[in-house]
């Protein structure tokens, strides 16, 4: 019996609901929310206790809600993806501005509450709620994302967002203040990190507003900020996996010189393994295309030099001598990666 209950629970995760669906009706008719009967009113939604263990802090200030919706600049033809609708305080104004809203909510209590907010109204058919983990759930097409993001999934959510295809127009997202500031940090600033470089490579990020702790129920321990993320279209012509491999390596010791970071035994070993792999793949590709000649000679010429020699050649150039990753900007990292790649050095 227990096994069948588990299977039923799994089947409801990632299931889409609307206020008229039979699945939603069945859940609603269970009649309890943590020991309390459902009221069926919008005000009743505000009595539900947030589950802070999964990062729930309900935004309760209507002025902040309206400001976020306004800054999202939603068109009447837009499909909006909302992550974590909670009791629906932001969902309602999003529905009023957009063609439709698709909300992803982890907490089954909140799924019921947000659906009750629109039940029997003209907005009922415009809302679809998917119960599931926003990181693990496949996202549908959308034009705009709006999200109040729990700290523990902030980084994962941002990179899932920036890898989403087809490209969306923008995302307006609320994060804990330090995380939000990292997204726009500049070279030389204390918060400048791998996250800063990777996000700024893929998107334009603007700080929109600061949101104080008392605008939430319960108040979180830190202040929050709202940012606008607009993906670069077209995306930059760079292999992101390799780019991130280099950036991750360099930011592990961001205040050390490039030479100090790169000329360590583990790094040299890793780069040597990568080179062998890339040379092997290049030779196989050349054989398959019957194009061995010049390309093979180039590979062999590169492989005659040791990894240490190539690193010394690159970091010994005037533009890199004494440089640290904490002071390099996007153009510097792009130039550095191109310099290494042209010499047969790969970071993935």
TAGI-V337243 format. One record per backbone hydrogen bond with DSSP energy under -0.5 kcal/mol. NH is the residue of the N-H (numbers start at 1). CO is the residue of the C=O. Records with the same first field share a line. If there is no record, write none. Layout:
# TAGI-V337243
NH->CO ; CO
This chain:
# TAGI-V337243
5->1
6->2
7->3
8->4
9->5
10->6
11->7
12->8 ; 9
13->9 ; 10
14->131
15->12
17->129
19->124
21->18
25->21
26->22
27->23
28->24
29->25
30->27
31->28
33->36
36->33
38->31
45->41 ; 42
46->42 ; 43
47->44
48->45
52->50
54->51
55->52
56->51
57->55
58->217
60->58 ; 215
61->215
62->60
64->61
65->61
66->62
67->63
68->64
69->65
70->66
71->67
72->68
73->70
74->69
78->75
80->78 ; 100
81->144
82->80 ; 102
83->81 ; 146
84->82 ; 104
88->85
92->88
94->90
95->91
96->92
97->93
98->94
99->78
100->78
101->126
102->80
103->101 ; 128
104->82
105->103 ; 130
108->106
110->107
111->107
112->108
113->109
114->110
115->111
116->112
117->113
118->114 ; 115
119->115
121->118
124->121
126->123
127->123 ; 124
128->101
129->17
130->103
131->15 ; 129
132->105 ; 130
137->133
143->79
144->79
145->170
146->81
147->172
148->83
149->147 ; 174
153->150
154->151
157->153
158->154
159->155
160->156
161->157
162->158
163->159
164->160 ; 161
169->143
170->143
171->229
172->145
173->171 ; 227
174->147
175->173 ; 225
177->223
180->176
181->177
182->178
183->179
184->180 ; 181
185->181 ; 182
188->326
189->186
192->189
197->193
198->194
199->195
200->196
201->197
202->198
203->199
204->230
205->203
206->228
208->226
209->226
211->224
212->210
215->212
216->213
217->58
224->211
225->175
226->209
227->173
228->206
229->171
230->204 ; 228
231->229
232->202
238->236
240->238
243->239
244->240
245->241
246->242
247->243
248->244
249->245
250->246
251->247
252->248 ; 249
253->250
254->251
256->253
258->323
261->257
262->258
263->259
264->262
268->264
269->265
270->266
271->267
272->268
273->269
274->270
275->271
276->272
277->273
278->274
279->275
280->276
281->277
282->278
283->279
284->280
285->281
286->282
287->283
288->284
289->285
290->287
291->286
296->292
297->293
298->294
299->295
300->296
301->297
302->298
303->299
304->300 ; 301
305->302
310->306
311->307
312->308
313->309
314->310
315->311
316->312
317->314
320->317
321->317
323->320
325->256
326->254
327->324
328->325
333->329
334->330
335->331
336->332
337->333
338->334
339->335
340->336
341->337
342->338
343->340
344->341
345->340
346->344
